[in-house]
Amino acid sequence: MSEIVNDLTLAITWQSVLIGALIFLGTFAINLAIVSFILVKLPADYFSKSRKTKFWDGPRPWLHALKVIGKNIGGVLLVALGIVLSLPGVPGQGLLTILLGVMLLDFPGKDRLEQKLLSRPSIQKAINGLRARFDKPPLKLK
C-alpha cells in the first residue's frame, strides 16, 4: 500500500498541478458565465406563480412537446455532469452545473424549491444586482 502512495506522490508534478488548476479555473469561469447569462435572459416573471405554460400549447403542439422533452434531457445531462464534477479530484464547478440542470428540469415540487431558494434575501439581492448591471428588471416572485 505504501508503494502505491509513494508512486502517486512521485507522479504529481508542478506541471500537472498547474494544468489541474487552469482546468478548474476555466470550467469555473465558463459555468459562472452560463449561469449569469441565463439569469439575465430570464423574463422578470419567470418565477411568478401566474406564469405557467401548457404542455400542448401553441400552433404546433408537437414542436412544443419536443422542446420540453429536449430541455428535460439537457437538464438530466447537466445534473449528471455536475455530479461527476463534484467528485474529489475532478476539476470543475459541480454545484453550479447541478443548479443549471435543475433549472431546466420539470419535476413535482420544483416551484416550491425555487420559491424557497429565491425567498432568501441574499440570493434575491445577488440575482437582481446581476440583472441590474445589464439593465434588466428585477425578478417577480409572487
C-alpha positions as CSV (number, residue, x, y, z in Angstrom):
1,M,0.0,0.0,0.0
2,S,2.8,2.4,0.8
3,E,4.3,1.7,-2.6
4,I,1.1,2.9,-4.3
5,V,1.1,6.1,-2.2
6,N,4.8,6.7,-2.9
7,D,4.3,6.2,-6.7
8,L,1.3,8.6,-6.7
9,T,3.3,11.3,-4.9
10,L,6.2,10.9,-7.3
11,A,3.7,11.2,-10.3
12,I,2.4,14.6,-9.1
13,T,4.4,17.4,-10.6
14,W,4.1,21.1,-10.6
15,Q,3.1,21.0,-14.2
16,S,0.2,18.6,-13.5
17,V,-0.9,20.7,-10.6
18,L,-0.9,23.9,-12.7
19,I,-2.8,22.1,-15.5
20,G,-5.4,21.0,-13.0
21,A,-5.7,24.5,-11.5
22,L,-6.1,26.0,-15.0
23,I,-8.8,23.5,-15.9
24,F,-10.6,24.2,-12.6
25,L,-10.5,28.0,-13.2
26,G,-11.6,27.6,-16.8
27,T,-14.6,25.5,-16.1
28,F,-15.5,27.7,-13.1
29,A,-15.5,30.8,-15.4
30,I,-17.5,29.0,-18.1
31,N,-20.1,27.7,-15.7
32,L,-20.4,31.1,-14.0
33,A,-20.8,32.8,-17.4
34,I,-23.5,30.4,-18.4
35,V,-25.5,30.7,-15.2
36,S,-25.1,34.5,-15.3
37,F,-26.3,34.6,-18.9
38,I,-29.4,32.5,-18.1
39,L,-30.3,34.6,-15.1
40,V,-30.0,37.8,-17.1
41,K,-32.0,36.4,-20.1
42,L,-34.9,35.0,-17.9
43,P,-38.1,37.0,-18.2
44,A,-38.8,39.0,-15.0
45,D,-41.9,37.0,-14.3
46,Y,-40.3,33.6,-14.9
47,F,-40.6,32.5,-11.2
48,S,-44.1,34.1,-10.8
49,K,-46.9,31.7,-10.0
50,S,-49.1,33.3,-12.6
51,R,-46.7,32.4,-15.4
52,K,-47.4,28.8,-16.4
53,T,-47.1,27.3,-19.9
54,K,-49.2,24.4,-21.0
55,F,-47.6,21.3,-22.4
56,W,-49.5,21.2,-25.7
57,D,-49.8,25.0,-26.1
58,G,-49.2,26.8,-29.4
59,P,-50.0,26.3,-33.1
60,R,-47.7,23.3,-33.3
61,P,-48.1,21.2,-30.1
62,W,-45.7,18.5,-31.2
63,L,-42.9,21.1,-31.6
64,H,-43.6,22.4,-28.1
65,A,-43.6,18.9,-26.7
66,L,-40.2,18.2,-28.4
67,K,-38.8,21.4,-26.9
68,V,-39.9,20.4,-23.4
69,I,-38.5,16.9,-23.8
70,G,-35.2,18.2,-25.1
71,K,-35.0,20.7,-22.2
72,N,-35.5,17.9,-19.7
73,I,-32.9,15.7,-21.4
74,G,-30.4,18.6,-21.3
75,G,-31.3,19.1,-17.6
76,V,-30.6,15.5,-16.7
77,L,-27.3,15.5,-18.6
78,L,-26.2,18.7,-16.8
79,V,-27.2,17.3,-13.4
80,A,-25.2,14.1,-14.2
81,L,-22.2,16.1,-15.3
82,G,-22.5,18.2,-12.2
83,I,-22.4,15.1,-10.0
84,V,-19.3,13.9,-11.8
85,L,-17.7,17.4,-11.4
86,S,-18.5,17.3,-7.7
87,L,-16.3,14.2,-7.1
88,P,-13.0,14.8,-5.4
89,G,-10.1,15.1,-7.9
90,V,-12.3,16.1,-10.8
91,P,-11.7,19.8,-11.7
92,G,-14.8,21.9,-12.3
93,Q,-17.8,23.5,-10.6
94,G,-20.2,20.7,-9.9
95,L,-22.7,22.6,-7.8
96,L,-23.2,25.4,-10.4
97,T,-23.7,22.8,-13.1
98,I,-26.3,20.9,-11.0
99,L,-28.1,24.2,-10.3
100,L,-28.3,24.9,-14.1
101,G,-29.5,21.4,-14.7
102,V,-32.2,21.6,-12.1
103,M,-33.4,24.9,-13.6
104,L,-34.0,23.0,-16.9
105,L,-35.8,20.1,-15.3
106,D,-39.6,19.7,-14.8
107,F,-40.4,17.7,-11.7
108,P,-43.1,17.9,-8.9
109,G,-42.2,20.4,-6.2
110,K,-39.7,22.3,-8.4
111,D,-41.7,25.5,-8.0
112,R,-41.7,25.2,-4.2
113,L,-38.0,24.5,-4.2
114,E,-37.3,27.6,-6.4
115,Q,-39.5,29.8,-4.3
116,K,-37.8,28.6,-1.1
117,L,-34.3,29.3,-2.6
118,L,-35.3,32.6,-4.1
119,S,-37.0,33.8,-0.8
120,R,-33.6,34.3,0.7
121,P,-32.7,38.0,0.6
122,S,-29.0,37.4,-0.2
123,I,-29.9,35.3,-3.3
124,Q,-32.5,37.8,-4.4
125,K,-30.0,40.7,-4.0
126,A,-27.3,38.8,-5.9
127,I,-29.6,37.9,-8.8
128,N,-31.3,41.3,-9.1
129,G,-27.9,43.0,-8.8
130,L,-26.7,41.0,-11.7
131,R,-29.8,41.8,-13.7
132,A,-29.5,45.5,-12.9
133,R,-26.0,45.5,-14.4
134,F,-27.5,44.5,-17.7
135,D,-30.5,46.9,-17.4
136,K,-33.0,44.1,-16.8
137,P,-35.9,44.5,-14.3
138,P,-35.7,42.6,-11.0
139,L,-37.3,39.2,-10.8
140,K,-41.0,39.0,-9.7
141,L,-41.5,36.2,-7.3
142,K,-45.2,36.3,-6.4
